[in-house]
């Protein structure tokens, strides 16, 4: 019995999930997942029903434009409100001058016939890129626990460390649409003694991660006060 207890005491202990938060910054490519999903669906539909190709091409083209706009521009709160107000004004003007009928007629007559090979090519291409992003996020990521803020890089697991106590953290929702797509945002850390802030963009589930990190940092501060 004593020998068993001794063996168990020598086993490595894993940190509780609540005392460790992993942050994986992602490139803006990940916000193209709606386009990728649409390409996959369209490839299947065009293969089954080729007559749908002209209309599906229109859908993909409009979605491509919208998705590219999301990753090209930053739609913060003020810009989003201004854009919504501008859209409302345009809709009111369009209804006053009976423009909707012409616009819908033009869209209805629009045909963009894309072959199934187009959808398959880009769906496979995006899949490969997403896999590369997934692998990279496992090799280059950040971690914060009760003692340290750590940056893990490379296949060999190189680690740069900063003491966690007195780390200042802020969260920023820089883009409303990007937040809607992946609940993502920016996390900024300023370790004690550092002149430059550590900026991590496109962190998924940003609000959940912020709550967990605040919990860890509050425990650290309590421990320092008690000591």
N, C-alpha and C positions, 0 to 999 in steps of 0.2 A: 504493500500500500504506500509506504514511504517512498519506495523507488519510483512508483507510478507518479506520485506527486512531484518528485524531483524532475522526472522527464517532462511532465507537463509545464513545469515552471521554466524550462529551458526553451520551450517552443516560442517562436516569434508571435507577438500579439499584433493584431490588425487594429488600426485606429477606428473608432466608431464613425459612422457616416456623418453624424451631426458635427463632429470635430474636424472635418476635412471637406474642403470644397475644391473641385476641379473646374478650371475655367479654360475653355478652348476657343480662342479667337478664330473666326471663320472669314474667308474672302466673300465678297459680294456676290460671287457666282451662285452661292446657295439660295439666293432669293429668286433664282430662275426656276425653282422647282415647279411652280404652276405651269410654266411653258413645257418643261420636260414631261410632266404628267399628261398634259394635253397632247403632246406629240405621240406618246405611247398609245393613248386612247384613239387618236385619229388614225394611226397606223393600223390598228385592229379594225376600225370601222371601214376604212377605205378598202382594206383587203376583203372584208365581208360584203360591203355594198359600195362598189366603185362609183355609182351614180351620186353619192354624197360628196365626192371629192371637191367639186367647185365651191360648195358652201362651207365645207370644213376648212378649205384654204383661206376663206375670208375670216373665219373665227380665229385660226392660228395667226394670221397676219395682224389682226387687231390686238390679240393677246400679246404677241411678240412686241409690238409697239408699246403697250402699257407696261409690260414687265421690264423692258429696257429702260423706260422712263423712271421706274422705281429705283433702279440701281444707278442711274446716271445723275439724278437730282436728289437733293435732300429735302424732304417734305416735313419740316418741323411744324410745330403747332400753329404758329402765325401764318406760315405759307399755306398750310392745309386749310385753315379757316378762310384765308383770302381766296384760295382756289375754289372752295365750295361756294362762297358768295358770288364769285365771278361766274361759276357754272349756273347758279340760280338766275342771275341776270340774263345770261345767254338763253336759258330755257324760257324765261318770260318773254324776251324779245322774239324768240323763234315762234312761240305760241301766238303772239300778237300779229306777226306777219305771215303766219301759216307756212312756216318753213319746214315743219316736221314731215309733211307729206312728201316734199321734194327730197329731203335727206333720206327718209326711209325707202323711198322709191329708188334712189341711187344705190343705197346699200343692198336692197333686194335684187337689183339688176347686176350687182357686182359678182363676178365669177373669177376665182383664183384656183385654177385646176392644178393641184400638186400631186405627183405620183406617190405611191406607197413607199417607194425607195427613199424619197425625200424625208418622210417622217421617220423611217427606220434608221437612216443614216444619222440624223440629228438626235434621235432618242438614244441610240447607242453611244454617240459622241458625248452627250451630257452624262450618261451613266458612267462612262470611263472617268470623266472629269470629277464627278461626285465621289467616286471610289478613291481617286487620288487625294481629294480634299479630306476624306475620312481618314486615310492613312496618315496624312500630314498632321492632322489634328491629334493623332495619338503619339506623334513624335515631337511635337512642339506645343506645349501647353503649360498652364500656370496652376499652382496649387497653394492654398493657404490652410494652415492648421493652427493649433494652439500656440505654436512657437515661431513659425517662420512663414514668409512668403517665398515661394520657390518657383523658378522658371526651368522647366525640363526641356531639353533640346537634344535632338540627334538619336541615332540608333543605339549608341553606347550609353545613353541616359545621362548626359552632362547636366549638372544642376547648378544654378546660381541662386544664392540665398540672401534674404534680407530678414532681420528680426521682425516678427509680427507686432510686438508691442509698439504703440504710438504710430501705427500705420493709419494714414488718413485715406478714406475711401469716398468716392462720389459716383453716383449712377446718373447716366444721361440717356434719355430717349431722344435720339437725334433725328429719327425719321418715323413718322406715324405709320406709313405703309409697310416699312420693313419690320416694325414692331408687330403689325397685324399678321404678317406672313410667318414669323418665327418667334414672336414674343422676345425679340432681340433688342439689344441696346449696347451702350458703351460703359465700360467700367474703368475708372481712373484711380490709381493708387499713388500715394506719395509717401514712401518709407522715410523714417527718421534719418536725417543727415543727407538725403538725396536732393539735388537741385532740380532734377528733371523728373516729371511725373511719368508713371508707367501707364500707357493708354492701351486698353484692350477693346478692340472694336468687334461688333457683331457677336456678342455673347448671347447664346440662346437661353430662354427662360430667365431673363435678366432679373425680374422681381423676386423670383424664388431664390436665385443665387445671392442677391443682395440681402435678403432676410437671413439666410444661413450664415453669411459672412459677418453681418452685424451681431448675430448671436455669438459667434466665435470671438470676435473682438471685444464684446462686452464681458465675456468670461475672462479674457486676458486682463482687462482693466480691473475687474473685481479681484482677481488673484493678486495683482500688484498692490492694490489697496490693502488687502488682508495681510500681505507680507510686510 
